[in-house]
Amino acid sequence: EFERDLIVERTAAGKAFRKANDPTWKDGRKPIEYDTVLFKALNERVISGEITAKDAWTTLGVGKTKWYEIVKERKTAS
């Protein structure tokens, strides 16, 4: 437990140092990139019933959760 606490402290100190010295640094994963034009076309086909949502997110190359996050994001933006 003691060693684990030391690791956590060193990790936190390293992140704090990096954050203080590099304004472009962000903690966490990089955002998933996707083709917005392809998303729009696929979403229109899903709405019209031509393809399923599963086919659409597979074609776009994102997961189920990300697909629905993007759909929700687009609905609130418009």
Stockholm file with secondary structure:
# STOCKHOLM 1.0

chainA/1-78         EFERDLIVERTAAGKAFRKANDPTWKDGRKPIEYDTVLFKALNERVISGEITAKDAWTTLGVGKTKWYEIVKERKTAS
#=GR chainA/1-78 SS CHHHHHHHHHHHHHHHHHHHHCTTCCCSCCCCCCCHHHHHHHHHHHHHTSSCHHHHHHHHTCCHHHHHHHHHHHHHHC
#=GC SS_cons        CHHHHHHHHHHHHHHHHHHHHCTTCCCSCCCCCCCHHHHHHHHHHHHHTSSCHHHHHHHHTCCHHHHHHHHHHHHHHC
//
